[in-house]
Amino acid sequence: MSVLHITKDTFEQEVMASDKPVLLDFYATWCGPCKMIAPILDEIAAEREDIKVCKINVDEEPELANAYKVVSIPTLFVIKDGQVVNQSLGAKPKPQILEML
């Protein structure tokens, strides 16, 4: 599965109501560390059928960033059954991202 780009209109259905755990990346196009982990997230999305990998652009969706108190990017969340079960701030190598799941 490929990475899904989430907006406030698709957030509830794709993230909160997901039947799979969601790895959610808050990012911005101008963010260097965000660009560093983007290919890793693409790999994870392609390799793992048991999860969803989603991205939210903080510049385009400030309401969602504020709702999750995102003050620095990239910020990764793992959401299961509509609840945040893990989170991480900053760029991480693939093994550390996978450990979050």
MDAnalysis code that builds the backbone (N, CA, C; Angstrom):
import MDAnalysis as mda
import numpy as np

u = mda.Universe.empty(303, n_residues=101, atom_resindex=np.repeat(np.arange(101), 3), trajectory=True)
u.add_TopologyAttr("name", ["N", "CA", "C"] * 101)
u.add_TopologyAttr("resid", np.arange(1, 102))
u.add_TopologyAttr("resname", ["MET", "SER", "VAL", "LEU", "HIS", "ILE", "THR", "LYS", "ASP", "THR", "PHE", "GLU", "GLN", "GLU", "VAL", "MET", "ALA", "SER", "ASP", "LYS", "PRO", "VAL", "LEU", "LEU", "ASP", "PHE", "TYR", "ALA", "THR", "TRP", "CYS", "GLY", "PRO", "CYS", "LYS", "MET", "ILE", "ALA", "PRO", "ILE", "LEU", "ASP", "GLU", "ILE", "ALA", "ALA", "GLU", "ARG", "GLU", "ASP", "ILE", "LYS", "VAL", "CYS", "LYS", "ILE", "ASN", "VAL", "ASP", "GLU", "GLU", "PRO", "GLU", "LEU", "ALA", "ASN", "ALA", "TYR", "LYS", "VAL", "VAL", "SER", "ILE", "PRO", "THR", "LEU", "PHE", "VAL", "ILE", "LYS", "ASP", "GLY", "GLN", "VAL", "VAL", "ASN", "GLN", "SER", "LEU", "GLY", "ALA", "LYS", "PRO", "LYS", "PRO", "GLN", "ILE", "LEU", "GLU", "MET", "LEU"])
u.atoms.positions = np.array([
    [0.855, -1.178, 0.000],
    [0.000, 0.000, 0.000],
    [0.897, 1.236, 0.000],
    [0.451, 2.281, -0.620],
    [1.247, 3.504, -0.643],
    [0.849, 4.413, 0.521],
    [1.658, 5.427, 0.736],
    [1.394, 6.407, 1.789],
    [0.152, 7.210, 1.411],
    [-0.737, 7.392, 2.379],
    [-1.952, 8.182, 2.159],
    [-1.733, 9.595, 2.678],
    [-2.118, 10.581, 1.889],
    [-2.052, 11.973, 2.328],
    [-3.413, 12.336, 2.912],
    [-3.403, 12.766, 4.160],
    [-4.621, 12.975, 4.930],
    [-4.936, 14.461, 5.030],
    [-6.225, 14.761, 4.936],
    [-6.726, 16.116, 5.172],
    [-7.737, 16.041, 6.308],
    [-8.183, 17.191, 6.755],
    [-9.186, 17.171, 7.833],
    [-10.458, 16.468, 7.371],
    [-10.724, 16.465, 6.071],
    [-11.924, 15.805, 5.547],
    [-11.802, 14.283, 5.540],
    [-10.587, 13.746, 5.441],
    [-10.399, 12.295, 5.388],
    [-9.853, 11.718, 6.692],
    [-9.502, 12.579, 7.639],
    [-8.851, 12.141, 8.875],
    [-9.688, 11.131, 9.659],
    [-10.927, 11.451, 9.894],
    [-11.777, 10.576, 10.716],
    [-11.876, 9.176, 10.109],
    [-12.170, 9.107, 8.833],
    [-12.354, 7.815, 8.167],
    [-11.047, 7.041, 8.036],
    [-9.991, 7.690, 7.556],
    [-8.743, 6.988, 7.250],
    [-7.874, 6.697, 8.476],
    [-7.957, 7.556, 9.499],
    [-7.082, 7.389, 10.662],
    [-7.850, 6.873, 11.873],
    [-8.831, 7.635, 12.324],
    [-9.511, 7.287, 13.574],
    [-10.374, 6.031, 13.444],
    [-10.971, 5.803, 12.290],
    [-11.836, 4.635, 12.105],
    [-11.129, 3.476, 11.410],
    [-9.823, 3.559, 11.286],
    [-9.058, 2.519, 10.591],
    [-9.112, 1.202, 11.359],
    [-9.255, 0.112, 10.617],
    [-9.225, -1.212, 11.244],
    [-7.788, -1.710, 11.412],
    [-6.815, -0.956, 10.902],
    [-5.392, -1.283, 11.034],
    [-4.719, -0.185, 11.853],
    [-3.630, -0.503, 12.535],
    [-2.842, 0.560, 13.169],
    [-2.350, 1.551, 12.104],
    [-2.264, 2.810, 12.499],
    [-1.864, 3.869, 11.577],
    [-0.558, 4.506, 12.062],
    [0.424, 4.546, 11.164],
    [1.646, 5.312, 11.403],
    [1.420, 6.665, 10.736],
    [1.318, 7.706, 11.547],
    [0.929, 9.029, 11.071],
    [2.102, 9.987, 11.180],
    [2.468, 10.587, 10.059],
    [3.610, 11.505, 9.985],
    [3.107, 12.923, 9.770],
    [3.400, 13.808, 10.732],
    [3.156, 15.234, 10.542],
    [4.441, 15.811, 9.969],
    [4.340, 16.459, 8.801],
    [5.531, 16.908, 8.066],
    [5.259, 18.232, 7.361],
    [6.309, 18.765, 6.738],
    [6.183, 19.921, 5.837],
    [7.152, 19.707, 4.675],
    [6.806, 20.260, 3.531],
    [7.625, 20.063, 2.331],
    [8.995, 20.718, 2.450],
    [9.121, 21.755, 3.275],
    [10.377, 22.487, 3.417],
    [11.289, 21.897, 4.492],
    [10.834, 20.866, 5.196],
    [11.529, 20.315, 6.363],
    [12.562, 19.269, 5.943],
    [13.852, 19.533, 6.209],
    [14.920, 18.608, 5.852],
    [14.781, 17.227, 6.480],
    [14.607, 17.141, 7.815],
    [14.437, 15.825, 8.438],
    [13.196, 15.082, 7.921],
    [12.154, 15.813, 7.563],
    [10.953, 15.189, 6.992],
    [11.300, 14.530, 5.659],
    [12.108, 15.225, 4.857],
    [12.529, 14.673, 3.571],
    [13.407, 13.434, 3.765],
    [14.161, 13.404, 4.869],
    [15.036, 12.262, 5.138],
    [14.222, 10.995, 5.438],
    [13.119, 11.131, 6.165],
    [12.361, 9.929, 6.529],
    [11.288, 9.562, 5.504],
    [10.999, 10.443, 4.561],
    [9.961, 10.158, 3.560],
    [10.196, 8.839, 2.818],
    [11.423, 8.574, 2.321],
    [11.634, 7.297, 1.626],
    [11.478, 6.085, 2.557],
    [11.816, 6.260, 3.824],
    [11.652, 5.178, 4.802],
    [10.167, 4.868, 4.981],
    [9.361, 5.915, 5.091],
    [7.915, 5.719, 5.251],
    [7.315, 5.069, 4.007],
    [7.815, 5.449, 2.830],
    [7.362, 4.812, 1.592],
    [7.686, 3.317, 1.600],
    [8.891, 2.978, 2.058],
    [9.300, 1.565, 2.152],
    [8.394, 0.794, 3.101],
    [8.158, 1.374, 4.273],
    [7.316, 0.705, 5.274],
    [5.913, 0.488, 4.716],
    [5.380, 1.500, 4.044],
    [4.038, 1.386, 3.464],
    [3.991, 0.266, 2.435],
    [5.053, 0.109, 1.649],
    [5.090, -0.922, 0.617],
    [5.274, -2.313, 1.212],
    [5.994, -2.393, 2.324],
    [6.332, -3.688, 2.906],
    [5.278, -4.243, 3.861],
    [4.533, -3.364, 4.512],
    [3.639, -3.798, 5.582],
    [2.171, -3.650, 5.184],
    [1.506, -4.776, 5.003],
    [0.083, -4.768, 4.671],
    [-0.787, -4.643, 5.920],
    [-0.179, -4.854, 7.095],
    [-0.935, -4.881, 8.342],
    [-1.106, -3.502, 8.976],
    [-0.529, -2.475, 8.365],
    [-0.662, -1.110, 8.888],
    [-0.969, -0.143, 7.745],
    [-1.398, 1.072, 8.135],
    [-1.537, 2.180, 7.183],
    [-0.460, 3.192, 7.511],
    [0.138, 3.766, 6.488],
    [1.085, 4.862, 6.682],
    [0.436, 6.106, 6.081],
    [0.275, 7.124, 6.926],
    [-0.407, 8.352, 6.508],
    [0.458, 9.564, 6.827],
    [0.282, 10.613, 6.014],
    [1.029, 11.856, 6.199],
    [0.058, 13.027, 6.257],
    [0.388, 13.977, 7.119],
    [-0.378, 15.218, 7.212],
    [0.589, 16.381, 7.070],
    [0.353, 17.226, 6.074],
    [1.162, 18.428, 5.862],
    [0.701, 19.489, 6.860],
    [1.593, 19.889, 7.778],
    [1.207, 20.833, 8.835],
    [0.874, 22.218, 8.291],
    [1.435, 22.577, 7.145],
    [1.131, 23.882, 6.558],
    [-0.265, 23.901, 5.943],
    [-0.711, 22.758, 5.420],
    [-2.026, 22.673, 4.785],
    [-3.130, 22.306, 5.767],
    [-2.769, 21.660, 6.874],
    [-3.753, 21.195, 7.854],
    [-3.367, 21.626, 9.272],
    [-3.315, 22.958, 9.510],
    [-2.883, 23.418, 10.838],
    [-3.829, 22.995, 11.968],
    [-5.118, 22.799, 11.658],
    [-6.066, 22.392, 12.703],
    [-5.697, 21.019, 13.264],
    [-5.323, 20.093, 12.369],
    [-4.935, 18.757, 12.826],
    [-3.625, 18.811, 13.604],
    [-2.667, 19.607, 13.135],
    [-1.400, 19.752, 13.855],
    [-1.649, 20.325, 15.250],
    [-2.516, 21.306, 15.354],
    [-2.834, 21.895, 16.655],
    [-3.557, 20.901, 17.550],
    [-4.461, 20.123, 16.980],
    [-5.220, 19.150, 17.762],
    [-4.294, 18.113, 18.402],
    [-3.195, 17.792, 17.732],
    [-2.235, 16.819, 18.255],
    [-1.014, 17.484, 18.882],
    [-1.098, 18.801, 19.081],
    [-0.047, 19.573, 19.741],
    [1.334, 19.357, 19.105],
    [1.350, 19.345, 17.775],
    [2.599, 19.187, 17.035],
    [3.313, 20.538, 17.007],
    [4.471, 20.592, 17.653],
    [5.236, 21.838, 17.707],
    [6.556, 21.733, 16.948],
    [6.940, 20.516, 16.596],
    [8.172, 20.287, 15.858],
    [7.924, 19.139, 14.886],
    [8.589, 19.200, 13.741],
    [8.384, 18.140, 12.749],
    [9.725, 17.569, 12.321],
    [9.762, 16.338, 11.873],
    [8.627, 15.431, 11.789],
    [8.218, 14.897, 13.167],
    [6.925, 14.705, 13.337],
    [6.383, 14.030, 14.512],
    [5.601, 12.835, 14.005],
    [5.922, 11.667, 14.547],
    [5.241, 10.437, 14.169],
    [4.342, 9.978, 15.310],
    [3.153, 9.534, 14.960],
    [2.221, 8.952, 15.925],
    [1.848, 7.560, 15.440],
    [1.618, 6.661, 16.375],
    [0.986, 5.386, 16.068],
    [-0.389, 5.433, 16.710],
    [-1.417, 5.241, 15.888],
    [-2.804, 5.302, 16.363],
    [-3.444, 3.945, 16.127],
    [-3.962, 3.361, 17.213],
    [-4.678, 2.087, 17.132],
    [-6.055, 2.284, 17.745],
    [-7.070, 1.846, 17.043],
    [-8.446, 1.953, 17.528],
    [-8.784, 3.373, 17.975],
    [-8.292, 4.356, 17.210],
    [-8.612, 5.755, 17.491],
    [-7.844, 6.370, 18.647],
    [-6.862, 5.657, 19.194],
    [-6.078, 6.157, 20.324],
    [-4.598, 6.238, 19.964],
    [-3.938, 7.294, 20.421],
    [-2.489, 7.403, 20.245],
    [-1.834, 6.422, 21.212],
    [-1.053, 5.484, 20.680],
    [-0.384, 4.499, 21.526],
    [1.134, 4.698, 21.551],
    [1.643, 5.530, 20.651],
    [3.077, 5.801, 20.626],
    [3.314, 7.084, 19.840],
    [4.393, 7.777, 20.156],
    [4.764, 8.946, 19.362],
    [6.258, 9.175, 19.449],
    [6.761, 9.872, 18.442],
    [8.194, 10.118, 18.346],
    [8.421, 11.449, 17.655],
    [9.419, 12.166, 18.124],
    [9.748, 13.477, 17.568],
    [11.083, 13.394, 16.853],
    [11.146, 13.924, 15.646],
    [12.396, 13.985, 14.906],
    [12.598, 12.795, 13.982],
    [13.582, 12.920, 13.108],
    [13.897, 11.858, 12.154],
    [14.528, 10.685, 12.887],
    [14.113, 9.495, 12.504],
    [14.618, 8.259, 13.101],
    [14.952, 7.283, 11.980],
    [15.901, 6.362, 12.228],
    [16.176, 5.319, 11.239],
    [15.027, 4.310, 11.195],
    [14.962, 3.573, 10.106],
    [13.869, 2.627, 9.894],
    [13.645, 1.666, 11.071],
    [14.699, 1.052, 11.625],
    [14.452, 0.118, 12.741],
    [13.741, 0.775, 13.929],
    [14.078, 2.018, 14.235],
    [13.432, 2.707, 15.349],
    [11.978, 3.045, 15.023],
    [11.693, 3.366, 13.780],
    [10.307, 3.629, 13.388],
    [9.500, 2.340, 13.489],
    [10.072, 1.243, 13.020],
    [9.369, -0.045, 13.093],
    [9.131, -0.466, 14.540],
    [10.072, -0.156, 15.444],
    [9.898, -0.479, 16.863],
    [8.671, 0.203, 17.453],
    [8.329, 1.381, 16.942],
    [7.156, 2.108, 17.448],
    [5.867, 1.311, 17.237],
    [5.869, 0.490, 16.189],
    [4.657, -0.239, 15.840],
    [4.452, -1.420, 16.779],
])
